[in-house]
């Protein structure tokens, strides 16, 4: 027939004919232009109902349409035919149940949440209320599905609610959820950590990353007999008083330089230097000769956004700490077992004296750990005088989930896959931003990534992010991606995470959404 009418109540349609593919430029009802493209090309358009007409070898579209992004090649239609394929698209985001639950939560919980960044303060709107997670996906109480790039803020590297991890947990539950006494699982987990992490010869399990960091600080002071600590601006090591000095992450998201309630005496011995700046480190040591117990840092920053170290910086810290008689601690709560089988210290070939761990070693359950050289760790009670204890430390559920997670990660090709899909994701997002006229900077290491809307080149330290990153653009980006079914960290000061269950199709869908959202944000 000369006229083919198609009434389709789907928002996204792809179509092609043998030599002409329609490219829609106009937002009003009128005929749009055509273009000659390869016969295997196809184009996404956003349109609910339209009329397609073949006119002497040309094809025109009547209706409201807007180009969104190009699809992969598909089988060409025979000459004289027009093939039309409906493609599923994210519906308008309905969050009415989330809104109601969060409204109630604000009367029950401070700010409506149990951890500040979840409140969406820096990106606007109200948080999405999750109902369930599976693999790389999250499902909210309104029935919306998202590709999830926070993975419970890091632990779900093998996929949320992984079947193998769940089966191990269910078997352990029948034996007991908490003993308050030693169990063999603690030994098994300790052996895995000691085997994989270069600096660890002995380890103590605790219940959170914060607990691990506050304990390792006490240990550094006890072992060296010194009181002062050197940290870096924008690095976050939990919410213990001594660490809440230029701490990044949630503090930055809320616009708080420090936290009320922290006595001056608690932070008087906390010194700060600039990340990726060895001169600032040397200056601090020069001014505090013989007084600094240790250096603590995120070897890859994830709490000021994703910021990678230079090799020279990490190697320089190792040299300075040794020369000054101070201990070097890598806080690998986030990077541990995420960027390499042996953590960041294996990836960069720099061995600290101590390390803190969390997230992945609990497989989604509350956990933390600190470990290092045997002579240092033997200072910890009851082997030594430095006291630290915990009711649920080394509990069998966290040990079980962590052991199974680390077993899955050790299988051949796992980290190679994580590196491949994460690079593809980040490169696609950055290209989408640049194609839309935005200045964007970012990168990835294995399964950890991030980017900033920022002029002036790469972000190499916290000060760069504060001075140059565009928080307003990020907020628009975050909301747009949410509406396209992609769940990202609700703060530009947080890194993103991929996992083994993210597929190439998930990554492609995310990049396609990024193209659409980037175009919608004023450059």
C-alpha positions in Angstrom: 0.0 0.0 0.0 1.2 3.5 -0.6 0.2 4.6 2.9 1.1 2.6 6.0 -0.4 3.8 9.1 0.9 2.5 12.4 -0.7 3.5 15.7 1.8 2.5 18.4 1.4 3.4 22.0 5.0 2.9 22.9 7.3 5.9 23.5 10.2 4.5 21.5 10.1 3.2 18.0 13.0 2.2 15.7 12.4 1.8 12.0 14.2 1.4 8.7 13.7 0.9 5.0 16.1 -0.4 2.3 17.9 2.9 1.4 16.4 5.6 3.5 16.2 6.0 7.3 14.1 8.7 8.8 15.9 11.2 11.0 13.5 13.3 13.0 14.5 16.8 13.8 11.2 18.6 14.5 9.0 18.7 17.5 5.8 19.8 15.8 3.4 17.9 13.4 4.9 18.3 10.0 6.9 16.3 7.5 10.4 15.7 8.4 13.5 15.2 6.3 15.1 11.9 5.3 18.7 10.9 4.9 20.5 8.2 3.0 22.2 5.9 5.4 23.6 2.4 5.2 20.9 -0.1 4.8 21.6 -1.7 8.1 21.3 1.5 10.2 18.4 2.2 12.4 17.5 5.2 14.6 15.6 5.6 17.9 12.9 8.2 17.9 10.7 9.3 20.8 7.0 9.2 19.6 3.8 7.8 20.8 1.8 7.7 17.6 2.8 8.5 14.0 2.0 7.9 10.3 4.7 6.6 8.0 4.3 7.2 4.3 6.3 5.9 1.3 6.6 8.6 -1.4 8.3 7.6 -4.6 11.2 5.9 -2.9 11.4 8.4 0.0 9.9 7.9 3.4 8.4 10.6 5.6 7.1 10.7 9.1 4.2 12.7 10.3 4.1 13.5 14.0 6.0 14.7 17.0 9.5 13.1 17.2 12.9 13.7 18.6 16.1 11.8 17.9 17.4 10.0 20.9 20.2 7.7 19.9 21.4 5.2 17.3 20.8 1.5 17.6 23.0 -1.3 16.6 22.7 -2.5 13.0 19.9 -4.9 12.3 18.8 -7.0 9.3 17.7 -4.7 6.4 14.2 -4.7 5.0 13.6 -5.8 1.4 13.4 -3.0 -1.1 9.9 -1.5 -1.1 9.2 -2.6 2.5 9.3 -0.6 5.7 10.1 -2.6 8.8 9.0 -1.2 12.2 10.1 -2.6 15.5 8.8 -1.5 18.8 11.4 -1.1 21.5 10.8 -1.1 25.2 11.4 2.2 26.8 11.4 3.4 30.4 7.9 4.7 31.4 7.6 8.0 33.2 8.9 7.4 36.7 6.1 6.9 39.2 7.4 7.3 42.7 4.2 7.9 44.7 4.8 5.1 47.1 8.4 6.1 47.7 7.2 9.7 48.4 4.7 8.5 51.0 7.2 6.2 52.7 9.9 8.9 52.8 7.4 11.4 54.2 6.6 9.0 57.1 10.4 8.3 57.5 11.2 11.9 58.2 9.0 11.8 61.3 10.8 8.6 62.5 14.4 8.9 61.4 16.7 12.0 61.4 16.3 13.4 57.8 14.3 10.3 56.9 17.4 8.1 56.5 20.0 6.1 58.4 23.0 7.5 56.4 23.1 11.0 55.1 24.0 10.6 51.4 20.8 8.5 50.9 18.7 11.6 51.4 19.4 13.0 47.9 20.2 16.4 49.4 22.8 17.3 46.8 20.8 16.1 43.8 17.3 17.3 44.7 14.1 15.4 45.0 13.4 12.6 47.5 15.1 9.2 47.7 13.9 6.1 45.9 12.7 3.5 48.4 14.0 0.1 47.4 12.0 -3.1 47.8 14.4 -5.7 46.5 17.6 -6.2 44.6 18.8 -8.9 42.3 22.0 -9.2 40.3 22.7 -5.8 38.8 19.2 -4.5 39.3 17.2 -2.7 42.0 13.5 -2.6 42.3 11.6 0.1 44.1 8.3 0.0 46.0 6.5 1.6 43.0 7.6 -1.2 40.7 10.3 0.6 38.9 13.5 -1.3 37.8 16.9 0.3 37.8 20.4 -0.7 36.6 22.2 -0.3 39.9 25.7 1.2 40.0 26.1 1.5 43.8 25.7 -2.1 44.7 24.9 -1.4 48.4 27.8 1.1 48.3 30.3 -1.6 47.2 29.6 -5.0 48.8 27.5 -6.4 46.0 30.4 -7.0 43.6 29.3 -10.5 42.7 25.7 -9.3 42.2 23.0 -8.4 44.7 21.2 -11.4 46.4 23.6 -13.8 44.6 22.3 -17.3 44.6 25.5 -18.9 45.8 25.9 -16.4 48.6 22.3 -16.7 49.6 22.5 -20.5 49.7 25.6 -20.4 52.0 23.9 -17.9 54.3 20.7 -20.0 54.5 22.8 -23.0 55.5 24.6 -21.0 58.2 21.4 -19.5 59.6 20.3 -23.0 60.7 23.5 -23.3 62.7 23.2 -19.9 64.4 23.4 -16.3 63.4 25.8 -15.1 66.2 27.9 -17.0 68.7 29.8 -14.5 70.8 32.5 -17.1 70.8 35.2 -18.2 68.4 34.2 -20.1 65.3 36.3 -21.8 62.5 34.8 -19.4 59.9 36.9 -16.6 61.4 40.1 -18.6 60.8 39.0 -19.4 57.2 38.3 -15.8 56.4 41.6 -14.7 58.1 43.6 -17.1 56.0 42.0 -15.8 52.7 42.7 -12.2 53.7 46.3 -13.0 54.7 46.9 -14.9 51.5 45.7 -12.2 49.2 46.5 -8.9 50.8 50.3 -8.1 50.6 50.7 -6.3 53.9 48.5 -8.5 56.1 50.2 -11.1 58.3 47.5 -10.9 61.0 44.0 -9.5 61.0 41.2 -8.5 63.4 37.6 -8.5 62.3 35.1 -5.8 63.4 31.7 -4.6 62.4 32.1 -1.6 60.1 34.6 0.4 58.2 34.3 3.2 60.7 35.2 0.8 63.5 38.2 -0.6 61.5 39.6 2.9 61.0 39.2 4.2 64.5 40.8 1.0 65.8 43.7 1.2 63.4 44.3 4.8 64.4 44.5 3.7 68.1 46.9 0.9 67.0 49.2 3.3 65.1 49.4 5.5 68.2 49.9 2.6 70.6 52.7 1.0 68.5 54.7 4.2 67.7 54.1 6.0 71.0 53.1 9.1 69.0 49.8 10.9 68.9 49.5 12.8 65.6 47.8 11.5 62.4 48.2 12.6 58.9 45.2 12.3 56.6 44.3 13.9 53.3 41.6 16.5 52.5 38.6 14.9 51.0 39.4 11.4 52.2 36.8 9.8 54.4 37.6 7.2 57.0 34.4 6.9 58.9 32.7 9.2 61.4 35.0 8.8 64.4 35.8 12.2 65.9 39.5 12.3 64.8 38.7 11.7 61.2 35.9 14.4 60.7 38.4 17.0 59.5 38.0 17.9 55.8 36.5 14.5 55.4 34.7 14.4 52.0 31.8 12.2 51.2 28.6 12.8 53.2 30.1 15.8 55.0 30.7 17.4 51.6 27.3 16.4 50.3 25.6 18.3 53.1 27.9 21.3 52.8 29.4 20.8 56.3 33.1 21.6 56.7 33.3 19.5 59.9 30.8 18.1 62.3 29.3 19.8 65.4 29.8 17.8 68.5 33.5 17.0 67.8 35.7 18.6 70.5 38.7 20.6 69.4 40.8 18.2 71.5 39.7 15.3 69.3 41.0 16.8 66.1 44.0 18.7 67.5 46.3 15.9 66.6 44.8 15.4 63.1 46.9 16.9 60.4 45.9 17.3 56.7 47.8 17.3 53.5 46.7 17.5 49.8 46.1 14.2 47.9 48.6 13.6 45.1 50.9 16.3 46.5 54.1 15.0 48.1 55.4 18.5 48.9 52.4 19.1 51.2 53.2 15.8 53.0 56.9 16.7 53.4 55.9 20.1 54.8 53.6 18.6 57.4 56.3 16.2 58.6 58.8 19.0 58.7 56.6 21.0 61.0 55.8 18.0 63.2 59.1 16.2 63.3 59.0 12.9 65.3 55.4 13.4 66.3 53.3 11.7 63.6 52.2 8.2 64.3 51.0 7.4 60.9 49.6 8.3 57.5 46.1 7.1 56.5 44.6 7.5 53.0 42.2 6.0 50.5 44.7 4.6 47.9 42.0 5.4 45.3 39.7 8.2 46.5 36.0 7.3 46.4 34.6 9.8 48.8 35.4 12.9 46.9 34.2 11.3 43.8 36.6 9.0 41.9 40.1 10.3 42.1 43.0 8.1 41.1 46.5 8.4 42.7 49.7 8.8 40.7 52.2 6.0 41.1 54.8 8.5 42.3 52.5 9.7 45.1 51.9 6.3 46.6 55.6 5.3 46.3 56.6 8.7 47.8 54.3 8.1 50.8 55.9 4.8 51.4 59.4 6.3 51.4 58.4 9.3 53.6 56.7 7.1 56.2 59.7 4.8 56.4 62.2 7.7 56.7 60.1 9.4 59.4 59.4 6.3 61.5 55.7 6.6 60.8 53.2 3.9 59.8 51.5 3.9 56.5 47.9 2.7 56.4 45.8 2.1 53.2 42.1 2.5 54.0 40.8 -0.2 51.6 37.3 -0.4 52.9 36.1 0.6 49.4 39.0 -0.6 47.2 39.6 -3.8 49.0 39.1 -6.8 46.6 37.4 -4.4 44.2 40.2 -3.1 42.1 42.4 -6.2 42.3 42.4 -9.7 44.0 45.0 -8.3 46.3 43.4 -4.9 46.7 44.9 -1.5 45.7 48.3 -2.3 47.3 48.7 -5.2 44.8 47.4 -3.1 41.9 50.0 -0.3 42.5 52.7 -2.5 44.0 53.0 -0.4 47.1 52.9 -2.2 50.4 51.7 -0.3 53.5 52.2 -1.3 57.1 48.5 -1.6 57.9 45.2 -1.8 56.0 41.5 -1.5 56.8 38.9 -3.5 55.0 35.1 -3.7 54.8 32.2 -3.9 52.4 33.2 -6.8 50.1 34.6 -9.0 52.9 31.1 -9.2 54.4 29.3 -10.0 51.2 26.5 -7.5 52.0 26.5 -8.0 55.8 27.9 -5.5 58.3 31.7 -6.1 58.6 35.1 -4.4 58.9 38.7 -5.5 59.5 42.1 -4.1 60.1 45.4 -6.0 59.6 49.0 -5.7 58.8 52.5 -6.6 60.0 52.6 -9.2 62.7 54.7 -7.2 65.0 52.2 -4.3 64.9 49.1 -6.4 65.2 50.4 -8.2 68.2 49.9 -4.9 70.1 46.2 -5.6 69.9 44.5 -7.2 73.0 44.6 -9.8 74.2 48.0 -10.4 72.6 49.1 -6.9 73.6 48.0 -3.8 75.6 45.9 -1.9 73.0 42.2 -2.6 73.8 39.5 -3.2 71.2 36.5 -5.5 71.3 33.1 -6.1 69.7 30.1 -8.3 70.5 29.4 -9.2 66.8 32.9 -9.1 65.6 33.6 -12.1 63.3 30.0 -13.2 63.4 29.3 -16.4 61.4 26.9 -14.8 58.9 29.3 -12.0 57.8 32.2 -14.5 57.6 30.0 -16.9 55.5 28.9 -14.3 53.0 32.4 -12.8 52.7 34.0 -16.2 52.1 31.6 -17.1 49.4 32.0 -13.7 47.8 35.8 -13.9 47.8 35.6 -17.4 46.4 33.6 -16.2 43.5 35.9 -13.3 42.9 38.9 -15.7 42.7 37.6 -17.6 39.7 39.5 -17.1 36.5 38.7 -14.0 34.4 36.6 -12.2 37.0 38.8 -9.1 37.4 39.5 -8.9 33.7 35.7 -8.9 33.0 35.2 -6.1 35.6 37.9 -4.0 34.1 36.5 -4.5 30.6 32.9 -3.6 31.3 33.8 -0.6 33.6 36.1 0.9 31.0 33.4 0.5 28.4 30.9 2.2 30.6 33.0 5.1 31.6 34.3 5.7 28.1 30.8 5.7 26.8 29.5 8.2 29.4 32.5 10.5 28.8 32.0 10.4 25.1 28.3 11.1 25.4 29.0 14.1 27.6 31.6 15.5 25.2 29.4 14.9 22.1 26.7 16.9 23.9 29.2 19.8 24.4 30.0 19.2 28.1 33.4 19.4 29.7 33.7 16.0 31.5 36.6 14.3 33.3 36.6 10.8 34.8 38.0 7.3 34.8 38.0 3.9 36.3 40.1 1.2 37.9 38.7 -2.2 37.6 35.2 -2.1 39.1 35.3 1.4 40.5 34.6 4.5 38.5 33.5 8.1 38.5 33.4 11.4 36.6 32.9 15.1 37.0 31.3 17.9 35.0 34.4 20.0 35.1 36.5 22.5 33.0 40.2 22.7 33.1 41.5 19.1 32.9 41.6 16.0 35.1 40.5 16.1 38.8 43.6 15.0 40.8 42.7 16.1 44.3 39.7 17.2 46.5 40.5 20.9 46.0 40.0 20.5 42.2 36.6 18.9 42.7 35.4 21.7 45.0 36.7 24.5 42.8 35.9 23.2 39.3 33.2 20.5 39.4 29.6 21.6 38.5 27.2 20.3 41.1 24.1 21.7 39.4 24.9 19.8 36.2 25.5 16.6 38.2 22.1 17.0 39.9 20.4 17.3 36.5 22.3 14.3 35.2 21.5 12.2 38.2 17.7 12.9 37.9 17.7 12.3 34.2 19.5 9.0 34.5 17.1 7.9 37.3 14.2 8.6 35.0 15.9 6.4 32.4 16.1 3.5 34.9 19.8 4.0 35.9 20.5 4.3 39.7 23.8 6.2 40.4 25.2 7.5 43.6 23.2 10.6 44.6 26.3 12.8 45.1 29.1 13.8 42.8 31.4 13.2 45.7 30.8 9.4 45.6 32.4 6.8 43.3 30.3 4.3 41.3 30.6 0.5 41.3 30.2 -2.2 38.7 29.8 -5.9 39.4 30.1 -9.3 37.8 26.4 -9.4 37.0 26.4 -6.3 34.9 26.2 -7.3 31.3 27.3 -5.6 28.1 23.6 -5.0 27.4 23.3 -3.2 30.8 26.3 -1.1 29.9 25.0 -0.3 26.5 21.6 0.7 27.9 23.3 3.0 30.4 25.4 4.6 27.7 22.3 5.1 25.5 20.5 6.7 28.4 23.6 8.9 29.1 23.4 10.2 25.5 19.8 11.2 25.9 20.3 12.8 29.3 23.5 14.6 28.3 21.7 16.2 25.3 18.9 17.4 27.6 21.3 19.3 30.0 22.3 22.8 28.8 26.0 22.8 27.9 
